[in-house]
Every structure is written in C-alpha cells, then in structure tokens.
Amino acid sequence: MNDVSLTFPLFLRGPVPLCHLLLQSMLHDGAQVVDATCGNGHDTLLLARLVGSVGRVWGFDIQADAIAETGRRVAEAGLAERVTLLHGSHELLTELVPAPLNLVLFNLGYLPGGDRSVITRTESTRAALSQAVALLAAGGSVLVTIYPGHPGGDDERQAVEGWAASLEPRHYHSWRLGQVNVPATAPYLMLIQKAPAQR
C-alpha cells in the first residue's frame, strides 16, 4: 500500500484539491507517472508518495529554480530515489520517458512566487499533451489544471480544450471539471482517460 490516504471531512475549493483527490483514487504502488510541470514540487511529492517504493516519477520543468526546489522537497521527504528530475521542456516526453505510463499531470500557467512572465506556452503544451496520451497505458489518464485568467492563459485554455475535444471518443474520454459558481476566468481541471484494453 502507498502511504497517502484521504482525510475527512473532505473540502474541495478549486481544481487542485479535486486533482489530488483523483490522483489518490487513480494511482497504485508501482505506477509510472510524469509531473510535466514540477513548479514548487508539491505535486511531484504527492506523486512520489502515491507510486510507492517500486513506482517511478519523472518531473519536468524549464526553470532551474523549480527543479532545485522540487529536488529539495522530495529529498527531505526521503523519496528522492523514486523521482527523476529533468530540467527541460515537457515537449521532450517521448525522448526521455519510457512507455507505458499510468498518468501524466500538468499544472499550467506560471511558477507560484516566481517570474510571472515565464509561463507554459500553447505550442509546447499541445505537443506535450499529444505525446502524453501516446505514452499512456490502457486505462491511463492525463490531468491538466488550466488557468485562463493570466496573460496567455485563455489562449492556452482554448488550445487544450480544442485538443481534448478532437480526441477519438472510442479511445479517449475527455472531461472538463470545474466549479460553476466562479468567474469564467477561474482555474479548472481537464481529465483525459485512455479507454481500457478490450477483452
């Protein structure tokens, strides 16, 4: 068993807690996963806990500070042996990460507390998403937290939604998950699941 469990009462405010709830229900010991946008390392650390001692997490970020902070966080938790950190764009997924993957996680936008002019970009995000679904095992998932409210964020939202809508529905199930009583610019979650293997 992995060493992460749900705590109750469960309170969901915004897409990140919802994403974490889904991660805890989807992942298992031995899972192979990618954090495509490490940021400050909180998601990478959660993934490292969820995959257990025989699982593997690959973490990408284009910012050296993000990679350093993520490395510090997982090392302090004693989980560094489960994580491979890659200082580079998630566009390199298929070059650097082996298939099959159980899950790929994206948290778009900018690094909290960092330079807000350094953001995820539409072209690299779409390329990475296409690679992510190609690497998925049957039944695997891609989770994307989208932030439309910052400069460039709405363009990225449109690109991600257009890409998700174009996926063949027999093979992929695309979901948009978000609060309805918030502004249209509020962040939300996209879930893409690859259909299970046919029996």
C-alpha positions, 0 to 999 in steps of 0.5 A: 500500500502507498502511504497517502490516504484521504482525510475527512471531512473532505473540502474541495475549493478549486481544481487542485484539491479535486486533482489530488483527490483523483490522483489518490483514487487513480494511482497504485504502488508501482505506477509510472507517472510524469509531473510535466510541470514540477513548479514548487514540487508539491505535486511531484511529492504527492506523486512520489508518495502515491507510486510507492517504493517500486513506482517511478516519477519523472518531473519536468520543468524549464526553470532551474529554480523549480527543479532545485526546489522540487529536488529539495522537497522530495529529498527531505521527504526521503523519496528522492530515489523514486523521482527523476528530475529533468530540467527541460521542456515537457515537449521532450516526453517521448525522448526521455520517458519510457512507455507505458505510463499510468498518468501524466499531470500538468499544472499550467500557467506560471511558477507560484512566487516566481517570474510571472512572465515565464509561463507554459506556452500553447505550442509546447503544451499541445505537443506535450499533451499529444505525446502524453496520451501516446505514452499512456497505458490502457486505462491511463489518464492525463490531468491538466489544471488550466488557468485562463485568467493570466496573460496567455492563459485563455489562449492556452485554455482554448488550445487544450480544450480544442485538443481534448475535444478532437480526441477519438471518443472510442479511445479517449474520454475527455472531461472538463471539471470545474466549479460553476459558481466562479468567474469564467476566468477561474482555474479548472481541471481537464481529465483525459482517460485512455479507454481500457484494453478490450477483452 
